[in-house]
Every structure is written in C-alpha cells, then in structure tokens.
C-alpha cells in the first residue's frame, strides 16, 4: 500500500521517558484500568462509557507520542526478504509472489497456472509464531507467573509479537517487517467513524472490543512495570497503547489454531506468508500435516498465471469481517444479523416453555441470527419462536404422551407447524421485532446508498456505512419474509386447511437424529459445515469442531479461532476478556488483510 512499514521499536530508557514521567503515566493507566474494570455500562449508556474510555486512551496516546521509531524503507521493500527467509527455512515459495492488489491490499499472485486442489503452499512449524514459541522466549518467565497470560493465548501471542518486533536479532523479523503499520479494524477508527455504527447490531461488539483492548493494555502496562519477571522484557521502557493496538490487530487478523507438537492439544499461531492470502467464498483448503509438521494449503480453484490466489476465511458475517478482519465483503454468502431473544421468567408458562426448549437443546435466552439467504431464519430460531408463542395445551402436547419426544424434533422443521394460529403469532412477532430493529437506525437504506456514492468518504466511514446498509437489507428481507409467511398461514387458517401429520415425514424427523432422542436444534440450525461451536479460552482441550481429519491423510483442516469481546470478565478477578471475538461462525483460514480474532 506504499506506506512506510512503521514498526515501533523501543528507544533507550531516557528517550522513552522524556515526554512523560513513569509516575504520571502510571496514574493515567491506573485510572483507565479502573474505568474499564467497573461493571458494564447500563443499557443506553454504552456510548457514554466509550467516550470516557476513549478520552483516557487519547490522553495516554498524546503523552506517548514520539516513543516509537520506524523500520527503514517501505513495507513492500521487505517482501523479497520475506520470500528468501521462507525459502531458506523450508517453505514453498514457487508459483506465486506477493503483489499489491489495490483496494484489496497485498495478496498472492500466481506466477504459473495452478490447478484446483493442487498443493501449492506449505509452511513448516519452525517458521510459525505460536504460544509455544512465546513460552520459550523472553516472555516465558512472565507467562509462567501470570495466570492471565496462561488463560489467554491470543494475548500471549500479541505480547510475543511485540517482544520480537523490539528485538533486532529476532528470527521472525523478516516476517514482522512485512506486517501492516496500521489496520482497518474499528480499533483504528476515529470517533466520528465509530459513531456511524450507532444503531447497528454490530456496535455493541465494536464498543466492547475497544473497552477490552483498553483494559488489557492498562493491566499489562502495570504488570510489565511492576512484576519482577518482566525485568528483561524489551517492552519495559516503551510499551504504548498504539503498540498494543497494533499487536492486537495483527493477531486478531491472522491467528489460527494448529496442533501442538505432540498433537494432543491446540495452540494459536501466526503463519508467515500464508497469511497474505485474501478472502473469497468457497471451502476450507488449508490443513495441518502432522506427519510432516507443517501447514499446507491447496488451491481453492484453478488459477491462471497472474491471477490472485484466494482462500476461504470461513462463514463469517460482515460484522465479524469488519470488527475482526477490517474489511467488508460485498459478495458474502454467509452474512447475518444477530437478534437477541428470551422468555421472561415472570411469564406464567415460563416453566413449561423452558422445559420444551431444554428438550430441544435451546436456551431460554440466546442470540440468534437472521440470514441473508432465501430462508432468513434457522431451525433453532424457528423452534424457539414456536415455543415462545405456544399456548398451554400446545405445550402439553410437546411434554406429555408417547409422541412428545418425537414431536420435539419437528420444532425446527418448516414442514410441521404447531398450529396455524401458532405460525401466525410467531411470524407476527418476528415481523414486529424486526420492524423495531429497523427503526433504531438513524438513516434509511436509500440514504445509505446515496451516501456511499460520495467519493469523499474515508475508507473507515465507507466500511461502516456498508455494514449498516447490509444489516438493513437483511432485516428488510426478514421483514418481508415474515409478512409473507403470516399472510400465508392466515389464509391456511381461514380455509380450514389440515395441519401436516409429522408421522408422514420421510425425513426421519430431521436429519442426523435418532427418533427416540431429543434433537439438539442448536447444532442443526446454527453450526454449519466449516463452523466451530466454541473453544475453551485456556486451550486445554481440542474443541470438537476445531479440526477435521482429512480422509486418508495425516492432516488436520484448519478452522477459525475467534474470540468474543462481549464475554466480559473483570481484571480484578484475575481474568481478562479475549482480545477479539469468540463468534461461533468466525473462520479464518488464517489469512491476512483482515481475519482472526484476539
């Protein structure tokens, strides 16, 4: 992108303290930590809290100005060294080069024809920056004594990256020098650019991400200044908020799970060179070869010489792409909008509804999704809405009698309505709820479309408005679908049409289920192929969907490692929030220009 590859390297102790005393900085950082560690803001006060936190951060950034230096040369000056370093250490470097693709940023360009499914890229473990390499580095002593680092692999990886960046003799310097100096994640947005997201379904995650990052920075600043185990860290004399923001975004846009050396657990890694690939719709084509101990990538499709080589980051929504990857993908086939629904405990039929939902594997309160495709709601959301709108007699039908369990598994199937009245109620409810969500936006779709035609928009402003508009399109589509469904079922009721008999189904009550067992609709409706369910923060065990064994090969398919900034934890309880987001859909075949989550 032609900018200088500014990588901040510590100055001497005296130079680092010329602009601000350590005592003054510690006071500011302590105030920031206290502000970020208080209980979450009350409803409607999130923006006010964000402004307060941002105000403190800007004070810190102002005092830290000039405490960093730049690498010599421009970013693209360092790519030849990256290629030679990779070649010298066993990576495949034939068949492609790093190229600037304009709006898409840097990516890989084929220098020969490459066939679909052809193995064209592999990176050995020794080139990867991992939590394991962090433990063996100068960060190791602090890691061994701080349970926050031990619990948060992504934070460990971010600090590992900063320590190596400050080390002129680092093994990974050829890789680190090619990382962007800035990112397009919301952590880098100006205040007025963040404000464009107000009213969107994504704004809470954006504000939480900023709050969490500020809290983490304050915590680790104090730790590095006071803990004996940090005495030899190169960050001790110079650890700025901008440093941490850069490291967080570097990891957030690139991290991926790989197996540990013994193959028994997973660890997070940054994968040089491979993370230069940009995103396109498709399938996962990268895996980890345990036998050869390397990451391997096969071509997503046929590529002609001089074409850009893409990989598939996974089934992320555009909100996830913007927040964790720093880009908006116009052709996203997996876009969705979150919608939070729950059953009030004060409701008279709460216990019965909760029991039916429990048998279906659905929580009484959850975040669901509305999708951009022809069927905007999932099996899980359909089942929830049906139970939500059930009368007492209908609930009894799904709780009592010999066919109750079998009926439970039909809740997520469009084929088997509970009753015409129930269908009318649920689609009316959804229609009303979506209409309310649309009213929260301060602009219309038409106004957003018109604004996007203006050339003077900043890239971040354009991205925010694109996301805002995409959310509205999904909601408008869901609104139209709900209205059409309501009208259809009203007609069925008026005409006295008979309800379909679930015994006549030829689908065995729903795919992948035992007719004698209640179905876990959550897994059917929300977890699609290529997605993950959730990964324990400590990385203590391999999560079920984190890897898939490639048939006939000793290779694991890499899946995403997202983190959820909304999973709040208080620093004072010895836990920090993940750096990014733990979205269930986030998948990043570990790519560059925006993917991952810290």
C-alpha positions as MATLAB code, in Angstrom:
seq = 'XXXXXXXXXXXXXXXXXXXXXXXXXXXXXXXXXXXXXXXXXXXXXXXXXXXXXXXXXXXXXXXXXXXXXXXXXXXXXXXXXXXXXXXXXXXXXXXXXXXXXXXXXXXXXXXXXXXXXXXXXXXXXXXXXXXXXXXXXXXXXXXXXXXXXXXXXXXXXXXXXXXXXXXXXXXXXXXXXXXXXXXXXXXXXXXXXXXXXXXXXXXXXXXXXXXXXXXXXXXXXXXXXXXXXXXXXXXXXXXXXXXXXXXXXXXXXXXXXXXXXXXXXXXXXXXXXXXXXXXXXXXXXXXXXXXXXXXXXXXXXXXXXXXXXXXXXXXXXXXXXXXXXXXXXXXXXXXXXXXXXXXXXXXXXXXXXXXXXXXXXXXXXXXXXXXXXXXXXXXXXXXXXXXXXXXXXXXXXXXXXXXXXXXXXXXXXXXXXXXXXXXXXXXXXXXXXXXXXXXXXXXXXXXXXXXXXXXXXXXXXXXXXXXXXXXXXXXXXXXXXXXXXXXXXXXXXXXXXXXXXXXXXXXXXXXXXXXXXXXXXXXXXXXXXXXXXXXXXXXXXXXXXXXXXXXXXXXXXXXXXXXXXXXXXXXXXXXXXXXXXXXXXXXXXXXXXXXXXX';
ca = [
       0.000    0.000    0.000;
       3.007    2.262   -0.356;
       3.150    3.467    3.252;
       6.243    3.166    5.356;
       6.403   -0.032    7.339;
       6.445    1.708   10.663;
       7.211   -0.834   13.332;
       7.700    0.700   16.708;
      10.935   -0.247   18.384;
      11.820    0.733   21.939;
      14.120    3.650   22.461;
      16.577    3.864   25.298;
      15.164    4.314   28.766;
      15.977    8.018   28.884;
      14.455    8.731   25.477;
      11.332    6.829   26.391;
      10.701    8.954   29.454;
      11.383   12.411   28.083;
       7.772   13.215   27.246;
       6.128   11.837   30.359;
       7.247   10.574   33.757;
       6.603    6.967   34.712;
       4.635    8.161   37.750;
       2.358   10.330   35.630;
       1.796    7.500   33.170;
       1.051    5.027   35.947;
      -1.629    7.344   37.327;
      -3.308    7.610   33.927;
      -3.078    3.886   33.272;
      -4.497    3.080   36.716;
      -7.434    5.383   36.032;
      -8.014    3.655   32.697;
      -7.865    0.218   34.296;
     -10.344    1.226   36.976;
     -12.736    2.690   34.419;
     -12.589   -0.381   32.191;
     -12.832   -2.850   35.076;
     -16.023   -1.484   36.593;
     -19.242   -3.294   35.871;
     -20.515   -2.982   32.329;
     -22.491    0.146   31.472;
     -26.230    0.206   31.971;
     -28.426   -0.107   28.915;
     -28.283    3.035   26.834;
     -25.060    4.243   28.464;
     -22.625    2.239   26.330;
     -21.727    5.146   24.054;
     -21.192    7.470   27.001;
     -18.812    4.955   28.598;
     -16.989    4.501   25.288;
     -16.374    8.246   25.072;
     -14.995    8.288   28.621;
     -12.649    5.373   27.950;
     -11.577    6.826   24.631;
     -10.871   10.152   26.311;
      -8.475    8.489   28.752;
      -6.832    6.499   25.966;
      -6.289    9.656   23.913;
      -4.614   11.332   26.902;
      -2.253    8.365   27.166;
      -1.578    8.312   23.422;
      -0.809   12.027   23.423;
       1.778   11.633   26.168;
       3.304    8.614   24.419;
       3.735   10.404   21.107;
       7.279   10.079   19.781;
       8.115    6.991   21.821;
       8.325    4.798   18.744;
      10.541    4.666   15.682;
      10.152    3.231   12.210;
      11.780    0.477   10.218;
      13.816    1.691    7.311;
      12.087    1.622    3.941;
       8.569    0.907    2.779;
       6.543   -2.171    3.557;
       6.864   -3.633    0.082;
      10.651   -3.288    0.285;
      10.642   -6.154    2.787;
       8.681   -8.769    0.811;
      11.724  -10.089   -1.122;
      13.458  -10.737    2.214;
      10.335  -12.495    3.483;
      10.366  -14.804    0.456;
      14.059  -15.641    0.772;
      13.709  -16.207    4.534;
      10.750  -18.524    3.946;
      12.618  -20.416    1.220;
      15.689  -20.829    3.439;
      13.596  -22.374    6.205;
      11.679  -24.944    4.194;
       8.559  -23.129    2.981;
       7.298  -23.451   -0.577;
       7.884  -20.219   -2.461;
       7.488  -21.306   -6.064;
       4.423  -20.432   -8.093;
       3.478  -17.119   -6.503;
       4.716  -13.700   -5.452;
       3.381  -11.026   -3.100;
       1.600   -8.291   -5.059;
      -0.330   -5.127   -4.235;
      -3.915   -5.557   -5.488;
      -5.065   -2.017   -4.814;
      -8.291   -1.905   -2.807;
      -7.782   -5.493   -1.642;
      -4.306   -4.724   -0.361;
      -1.420   -7.131   -0.661;
      -2.058  -10.727   -1.671;
      -0.506  -13.669   -3.506;
      -0.326  -13.627   -7.320;
       0.207  -16.840   -9.269;
       3.354  -16.895  -11.414;
       2.194  -20.057  -13.198;
      -1.056  -21.933  -13.763;
      -2.242  -23.687  -10.597;
      -4.878  -26.427  -10.640;
      -7.745  -26.643   -8.145;
      -6.762  -28.757   -5.106;
      -3.090  -28.586   -6.061;
      -0.790  -28.300   -3.042;
       0.998  -25.024   -3.730;
       1.952  -23.682   -0.307;
       3.366  -25.175    2.886;
       4.923  -23.558    5.943;
       6.921  -25.633    8.489;
       6.278  -25.257   12.213;
       9.637  -23.622   12.921;
       8.522  -20.550   10.945;
       5.321  -20.096   12.942;
       4.960  -17.704   15.846;
       2.997  -19.659   18.438;
       2.089  -19.660   22.098;
       4.648  -22.446   22.427;
       7.410  -20.262   20.977;
       6.281  -17.452   23.303;
       6.818  -19.698   26.325;
      10.390  -20.348   25.170;
      11.088  -16.656   24.542;
      11.950  -13.705   26.759;
       8.226  -13.588   27.604;
       8.414  -17.063   29.183;
       9.216  -16.057   32.796;
       6.268  -13.650   32.927;
       3.994  -16.183   31.232;
       4.866  -18.786   33.863;
       3.841  -16.459   36.682;
       0.818  -14.636   35.292;
      -2.401  -16.585   35.045;
      -3.970  -14.024   32.717;
      -1.398  -14.851   30.064;
      -1.795  -18.544   30.779;
      -5.551  -18.269   30.242;
      -5.454  -16.107   27.115;
      -3.387  -17.495   24.283;
      -4.213  -14.629   21.954;
      -2.927  -12.020   24.416;
       0.234  -14.078   24.869;
       0.718  -14.139   21.115;
       0.243  -10.352   20.880;
       2.870   -9.651   23.547;
       5.180  -12.238   21.954;
       4.863  -10.343   18.681;
       5.741   -7.038   20.365;
       8.785   -8.501   22.105;
      10.087   -9.994   18.867;
       9.447   -6.757   16.993;
      11.634   -4.924   19.508;
      14.457   -7.457   19.104;
      16.805   -6.560   16.197;
      18.056  -10.157   16.150;
      14.611  -11.801   16.125;
      14.265  -14.898   13.948;
      10.856  -13.601   12.807;
      11.981  -10.080   11.863;
      11.686  -10.747    8.077;
       8.028  -11.619    8.715;
       7.286   -8.857   11.216;
       8.657   -6.170    8.898;
       6.037   -7.079    6.286;
       3.065   -6.638    8.623;
       0.916   -3.537    8.018;
       1.732   -0.468   10.084;
      -1.988    0.128   10.627;
      -5.165   -1.893   10.270;
      -8.730   -1.137    9.299;
     -10.296   -2.764   12.361;
     -12.554   -0.458   14.426;
      -9.712   -0.119   16.957;
      -8.182    2.278   14.406;
     -11.389    4.204   13.661;
     -11.758    7.865   14.539;
     -14.589    8.664   16.937;
     -16.850   10.039   14.201;
     -16.280    6.877   12.153;
     -17.330    4.658   15.065;
     -20.369    6.891   15.524;
     -21.596    5.852   12.077;
     -22.229    2.389   13.540;
     -24.615    3.645   16.225;
     -27.952    1.863   15.969;
     -26.438   -1.159   14.239;
     -26.470   -4.659   15.643;
     -22.654   -4.658   15.458;
     -21.984   -1.553   17.530;
     -22.022   -3.335   20.902;
     -19.242   -5.661   19.794;
     -17.248   -2.689   18.488;
     -17.545   -0.832   21.794;
     -16.759   -3.977   23.787;
     -13.692   -4.639   21.661;
     -12.360   -1.157   22.394;
     -13.130   -1.438   26.104;
     -11.468   -4.838   26.377;
      -8.366   -3.733   24.495;
      -8.006   -0.643   26.690;
      -8.395   -2.749   29.834;
      -5.862   -5.291   28.658;
      -3.377   -2.575   27.796;
      -3.726   -0.942   31.214;
      -3.370   -4.265   33.006;
      -0.261   -5.332   31.107;
       1.328   -1.889   31.291;
       1.174   -2.061   35.081;
       2.286   -5.685   35.095;
       5.308   -5.013   32.879;
       6.336   -2.045   35.037;
       5.998   -3.812   38.384;
       6.429   -7.578   38.033;
       9.958   -8.909   38.684;
       9.572  -11.466   35.888;
       9.208   -8.655   33.352;
      12.553   -7.023   34.153;
      14.209   -8.306   30.959;
      11.318   -7.609   28.609;
      12.177   -5.169   25.801;
       8.759   -3.586   26.435;
       9.638   -2.334   29.898;
      10.929    1.044   28.708;
       8.458    1.540   25.881;
       5.023   -0.069   25.734;
       2.498    2.306   24.212;
      -1.208    1.909   23.617;
      -0.557    2.157   19.889;
       1.940   -0.698   20.213;
      -0.651   -2.896   21.866;
      -3.414   -1.891   19.462;
      -1.143   -2.830   16.568;
      -0.230   -6.181   18.099;
      -3.853   -6.969   18.946;
      -4.937   -6.234   15.390;
      -2.016   -8.177   13.912;
      -3.002  -11.249   15.883;
      -6.732  -10.683   15.502;
      -6.471  -10.586   11.728;
      -4.102  -13.544   11.401;
      -4.277  -16.049   14.248;
      -5.297  -19.645   13.734;
      -5.339  -22.852   15.722;
      -2.790  -25.535   14.956;
      -1.970  -28.747   16.848;
       0.740  -28.644   19.479;
       3.916  -30.576   18.705;
       2.605  -33.697   20.455;
      -0.702  -33.411   18.571;
      -2.736  -33.669   21.777;
      -3.894  -30.080   22.101;
      -4.201  -26.936   20.019;
      -2.279  -23.709   20.164;
      -2.569  -20.365   18.414;
      -0.181  -19.417   15.645;
       0.755  -16.693   13.195;
       1.646  -18.296    9.863;
       4.020  -16.184    7.750;
       3.457  -15.831    4.004;
       0.248  -17.870    4.008;
      -1.464  -15.057    5.888;
      -1.015  -12.860    2.816;
      -3.911  -14.614    1.054;
      -7.148  -12.673    0.674;
     -10.693  -13.997    1.127;
     -13.217  -15.365   -1.341;
     -16.333  -17.532   -0.930;
     -15.554  -21.227   -1.100;
     -14.399  -24.076    1.119;
     -11.619  -24.635    3.634;
      -8.490  -25.640    1.717;
      -5.821  -25.406    4.402;
      -4.832  -28.074    6.871;
      -2.038  -29.153    9.171;
       0.060  -32.154    8.159;
       1.078  -33.796   11.428;
       3.469  -36.223    9.778;
       5.481  -33.500    8.026;
       4.735  -30.992   10.807;
       3.670  -28.173    8.536;
       0.678  -26.115    7.408;
      -0.435  -26.996    3.897;
      -2.731  -25.156    1.511;
      -4.273  -26.473   -1.691;
      -5.749  -24.228   -4.359;
      -9.380  -23.218   -3.892;
      -9.913  -23.239   -7.671;
      -7.987  -23.186  -10.934;
      -5.743  -20.138  -11.164;
      -4.177  -18.808  -14.326;
      -0.794  -17.135  -14.320;
      -1.000  -13.595  -12.849;
      -4.370  -14.206  -11.137;
      -4.737  -13.542   -7.420;
      -4.766  -16.653   -5.205;
      -7.574  -16.632   -2.646;
      -8.524  -18.772    0.325;
     -11.798  -19.009    2.247;
     -11.731  -17.406    5.691;
     -14.925  -19.189    6.711;
     -18.594  -18.496    7.260;
     -18.281  -15.124    8.929;
     -20.829  -12.355    8.814;
     -19.808   -8.962    7.505;
     -19.969   -7.639   11.059;
     -17.326  -10.189   12.015;
     -15.256   -9.359    8.954;
     -15.368   -5.644    9.764;
     -14.725   -5.986   13.500;
     -12.053   -8.679   13.434;
     -10.697   -8.522    9.902;
     -11.015   -4.901    8.926;
     -12.848   -5.318    5.632;
     -16.365   -5.558    4.236;
     -17.030   -8.377    1.764;
     -19.765   -7.389   -0.670;
     -20.340  -10.914   -2.010;
     -20.592  -12.520    1.436;
     -22.865  -15.558    1.078;
     -22.896  -16.070    4.854;
     -23.887  -12.627    6.071;
     -26.239  -12.433    9.038;
     -27.588  -10.112   11.706;
     -27.742  -11.025   15.371;
     -31.035  -10.846   17.229;
     -31.346  -11.432   20.973;
     -34.491  -13.149   22.238;
     -35.555  -14.632   25.536;
     -38.535  -15.775   27.581;
     -39.305  -13.752   30.687;
     -39.179  -15.669   33.967;
     -42.270  -13.781   35.068;
     -44.332  -15.348   32.295;
     -46.996  -17.751   33.602;
     -45.957  -20.557   31.235;
     -42.218  -19.991   31.700;
     -41.509  -23.380   33.300;
     -43.291  -25.337   30.577;
     -41.685  -23.370   27.772;
     -38.263  -23.691   29.369;
     -38.704  -27.465   29.581;
     -39.717  -27.817   25.935;
     -36.756  -25.692   24.887;
     -34.415  -27.689   27.116;
     -35.539  -30.914   25.455;
     -34.774  -29.314   22.102;
     -31.355  -28.176   23.301;
     -32.209  -24.473   23.095;
     -31.581  -21.944   25.896;
     -34.460  -19.777   27.128;
     -32.424  -16.703   26.248;
     -29.963  -16.581   23.390;
     -28.546  -14.640   20.470;
     -29.973  -15.949   17.223;
     -29.293  -14.941   13.638;
     -31.227  -13.651   10.657;
     -29.565  -14.697    7.410;
     -29.096  -13.049    4.032;
     -30.268  -16.094    2.065;
     -33.746  -17.176    0.954;
     -34.576  -18.710    4.334;
     -33.743  -15.914    6.788;
     -34.228  -17.911    9.985;
     -32.542  -21.054   11.238;
     -34.129  -24.227   12.576;
     -33.123  -23.137   16.060;
     -34.798  -19.739   15.792;
     -37.939  -21.253   14.267;
     -38.156  -23.750   17.134;
     -37.634  -21.012   19.717;
     -40.339  -18.799   18.221;
     -42.792  -21.680   18.063;
     -42.285  -22.448   21.749;
     -42.321  -18.747   22.601;
     -45.807  -18.438   21.063;
     -47.289  -21.737   22.309;
     -50.475  -21.927   24.354;
     -50.667  -24.152   27.425;
     -52.410  -27.010   25.601;
     -49.840  -26.906   22.825;
     -47.022  -27.063   25.349;
     -48.585  -30.136   26.939;
     -48.601  -31.866   23.548;
     -44.813  -31.455   23.420;
     -44.248  -32.529   27.021;
     -46.672  -35.374   27.657;
     -47.638  -38.589   25.908;
     -45.839  -41.217   23.907;
     -45.159  -38.989   20.905;
     -43.910  -35.954   22.851;
     -40.228  -36.634   22.217;
     -40.815  -37.280   18.534;
     -42.773  -34.042   18.258;
     -39.945  -32.104   19.897;
     -37.643  -32.869   16.997;
     -40.084  -31.388   14.484;
     -39.982  -27.951   16.107;
     -37.281  -26.711   13.771;
     -38.850  -28.071   10.602;
     -40.857  -25.806    8.312;
     -42.885  -28.873    7.323;
     -44.652  -29.272   10.647;
     -46.369  -26.221   12.162;
     -47.565  -26.488   15.754;
     -50.849  -24.923   14.651;
     -51.923  -22.314   12.134;
     -52.555  -19.904   14.982;
     -49.064  -20.518   16.384;
     -47.487  -19.851   12.989;
     -49.426  -16.607   12.610;
     -48.315  -15.481   16.072;
     -44.641  -16.303   15.579;
     -44.368  -14.608   12.197;
     -46.292  -11.596   13.506;
     -43.897  -11.406   16.459;
     -40.834  -11.657   14.216;
     -42.265   -9.054   11.855;
     -42.849   -6.657   14.757;
     -39.426   -7.279   16.313;
     -37.572   -6.735   13.050;
     -39.547   -3.556   12.377;
     -38.405   -2.223   15.758;
     -34.786   -3.051   14.936;
     -35.079   -1.146   11.677;
     -36.473    1.884   13.493;
     -33.296    2.058   15.607;
     -31.277    3.169   12.585;
     -30.968    6.901   12.102;
     -30.863    6.605    8.317;
     -32.763    4.668    5.686;
     -31.341    2.190    3.195;
     -31.888    4.731    0.443;
     -29.961    7.392    2.350;
     -27.077    4.993    2.999;
     -26.933    4.005   -0.665;
     -26.840    7.665   -1.639;
     -24.084    8.431    0.889;
     -21.938    5.595   -0.459;
     -21.905    7.295   -3.853;
     -19.887   10.163   -2.382;
     -16.193    9.949   -3.179;
     -15.001   11.972   -0.185;
     -15.853    9.257    2.356;
     -12.917    7.914    4.361;
     -12.300    4.155    3.938;
     -13.463    3.521    7.505;
     -16.607    5.612    7.063;
     -17.399    3.770    3.850;
     -16.944    0.420    5.563;
     -19.172    1.426    8.478;
     -21.953    2.583    6.152;
     -21.627   -0.562    4.016;
     -22.073   -2.671    7.144;
     -25.008   -0.557    8.297;
     -26.690   -0.929    4.918;
     -26.050   -4.684    4.760;
     -27.723   -5.110    8.144;
     -30.766   -3.197    6.932;
     -31.024   -5.301    3.796;
     -31.050   -8.493    5.870;
     -33.633   -7.078    8.266;
     -35.804   -5.784    5.420;
     -35.662   -9.194    3.782;
     -36.625  -10.882    7.058;
     -39.465   -8.389    7.473;
     -40.823   -9.164    4.011;
     -40.437  -12.905    4.601;
     -42.239  -12.695    7.937;
     -45.068  -10.714    6.402;
     -45.457  -13.198    3.549;
     -45.428  -16.151    5.944;
     -48.032  -14.504    8.189;
     -50.347  -13.866    5.234;
     -49.870  -17.444    4.017;
     -50.759  -19.012    7.351;
     -53.719  -16.671    7.864;
     -55.041  -17.980    4.561;
     -54.458  -21.577    5.702;
     -56.417  -20.876    8.879;
     -59.274  -19.156    7.052;
     -59.567  -22.009    4.559;
     -59.527  -24.638    7.317;
     -56.533  -26.416    5.801;
     -55.456  -29.546    7.716;
     -52.124  -29.492    9.546;
     -49.426  -31.781    8.097;
     -49.061  -35.013   10.067;
     -45.477  -35.425   11.215;
     -45.841  -39.226   11.004;
     -45.924  -38.896    7.219;
     -42.482  -37.361    7.065;
     -39.856  -39.187    5.087;
     -37.005  -37.267    6.666;
     -36.785  -39.350    9.849;
     -37.991  -36.385   11.874;
     -34.923  -34.362   10.906;
     -31.544  -35.215    9.508;
     -28.906  -36.781   11.765;
     -31.260  -37.504   14.643;
     -32.417  -40.568   16.471;
     -36.213  -40.603   16.546;
     -36.109  -41.717   20.172;
     -33.870  -38.884   21.338;
     -34.488  -35.133   21.531;
     -32.621  -33.239   18.857;
     -30.082  -30.565   19.636;
     -31.530  -27.989   17.295;
     -28.764  -25.559   18.121;
     -26.257  -27.728   16.331;
     -28.548  -28.239   13.359;
     -29.598  -24.660   12.987;
     -26.548  -22.641   13.891;
     -23.447  -24.751   13.331;
     -22.893  -25.308    9.652;
     -20.132  -27.178    7.927;
     -16.864  -25.364    8.380;
     -18.007  -23.570   11.513;
     -16.927  -24.128   15.071;
     -19.025  -24.409   18.186;
     -16.786  -22.823   20.794;
     -13.259  -23.166   22.046;
     -12.315  -23.032   25.693;
     -10.205  -19.968   26.369;
      -7.399  -21.880   28.072;
      -6.829  -24.077   25.063;
      -6.760  -27.057   27.398;
      -8.532  -29.401   25.052;
      -9.289  -29.731   21.383;
     -12.794  -28.438   20.715;
     -14.955  -30.808   18.721;
     -15.159  -28.789   15.538;
     -11.741  -27.180   15.648;
     -10.178  -29.660   13.268;
     -11.299  -32.300   10.836;
      -9.138  -35.223    9.850;
      -8.583  -35.368    6.130;
      -9.616  -38.859    4.931;
      -6.585  -40.918    4.002;
      -4.073  -38.355    5.176;
      -2.419  -37.406    8.421;
      -3.628  -33.860    8.050;
      -5.974  -31.646   10.009;
      -8.131  -28.999    8.403;
      -7.581  -25.608    9.954;
     -10.620  -23.901   11.346;
     -11.021  -20.385   12.735;
     -10.119  -19.237   16.201;
     -12.398  -16.323   17.014;
     -12.686  -14.591   20.360;
     -15.632  -12.765   21.888;
     -15.100   -9.306   23.350;
     -18.607   -9.440   24.763;
     -17.614  -12.201   27.181;
     -16.860   -9.787   29.976;
     -14.544  -10.612   32.815;
     -13.122   -8.343   35.467;
      -9.395   -7.855   35.698;
      -9.663   -7.832   39.448;
     -10.947  -11.388   39.364;
      -7.728  -12.416   37.618;
      -9.219  -12.686   34.170;
      -9.244  -10.505   31.093;
     -11.517  -10.582   28.097;
     -10.349  -12.179   24.895;
      -8.754   -9.700   22.550;
     -11.216  -10.147   19.767;
     -14.453  -12.001   19.484;
     -15.480  -15.510   20.022;
     -18.043  -15.632   17.297;
     -19.277  -19.083   16.501;
     -19.000  -18.530   12.786;
     -15.656  -16.846   12.614;
     -13.358  -18.787   10.470;
     -10.257  -17.568    9.127;
      -8.118  -19.931    7.315;
      -5.632  -17.707    8.906;
      -5.470  -15.075    6.395;
      -4.211  -11.672    6.138;
      -5.748   -8.386    5.364;
      -8.281   -8.983    7.999;
      -9.197  -12.144    9.701;
      -8.968  -13.773   13.022;
      -9.834  -12.519   16.451;
      -7.957  -11.684   19.518;
];
